[in-house]
Amino acid sequence: MKSSFYKDLEKEKQLAAYLDVCYADSLKYYSFQRMLDVRSQKQGVDLYFKHHVSGKTYAVDEKAQLDYVNEDLPTFAFELSYVKNGKEKTGWLLDDTKKTEFYALVTALFLDDQEYSSCKITIVSRKKLLEKLSDLGLDMNYLKNHRDAASHGRILLKQLNPKKEGYLFFSSKNKAERPLNLILKLEWLIDNKIAKRLF
């Protein structure tokens, strides 16, 4: 268990170093500062983006598809709830104790000779996403309540087209935390002006 933990930590460090180069090359109107302290990360802040002109800063939480390296998935999983020590916990999307203002979704992450060579980053406004879901009738209580009645696998929602927009997925058998995730199409997020592709 310990060796796996340190291996994952090394993967995250390697990815952070690669992403810092990507941000430095791609951000035109913002500077960035990576937060390495545990407290910031527990608050859902991996980075701050600072606008060159206004000086305003934005709290950013990076979410990477590290389980899908060398694949380009059209969707992203937003965590609604999970289990820890036998108790249900609120997932990062719905956790109002987090300071996160934007998510940096890292997808299409490709390795070349054990070095990251390319990826896509989609910046998602947490506020706009939660507002859109609420407008559709998918508020916090509605989404979380699906956990009790759910069996393992995909759960269709009447408010979302599963092929073009999204659905729920309950991992009750293959993951210890038994997460309930909202799977959303990246293009749907972009089309609804909830997200922008950074690169």
C-alpha positions, 0 to 999 in steps of 0.5 A: 500500500505504501509503495503505491502511495509514493508512486502516485505522489511521484506521478502527481509531481511529474504531472505538476512540473509538466503542467507548469511548463504548459501554463507558462507557454499558454497563459496570455493574460494570467500568471500562476502560482502553484500551491504545494501546502496540504492546507490549500490542496484540502481546500481545493486549490492547486493553483492561483491564476492572477490576471495581469491587468486587474490583479484579480486571483482565481482559485483553481483545482486541477483534476487529471485523468491519470487512470486514462493516460494515452487515451482521449476521452470526451467526458469527465467525471465530477465527484458527487459523493464517496465513502470513507471509513464507512461514512458517506462524504460529499464529493469535491463538486458539491463540497461547499467548504472548498475554495475552488472557483475553477477546475482545470480538467486535464485530459488526453494526457499522453506519455512518450518514453515515460515523459508527458508529451501532450494533453488538453486542459479545459477550464470549468467555472464551478459556479456556472456549472452548479448554476446550470445543474440547478436550472436543470433541476439537478441540485445537490440533494437530487444528485446525492439521493441517487446513491441510496437506490443505485446499483453499480454502473450507469444511471440515466437522468431525464434532464440530460441526454446520455449521448450528448450531455451526461449521466451518473455513474456509481462505482459500487463494485470496483472502487473502495470509496464507492464514488457516485460521479456525474459524467459530463461531455466536455463539448456540452460544457464548452457549448453552454459557456460553462467551460473553455479549452485552454489548450 
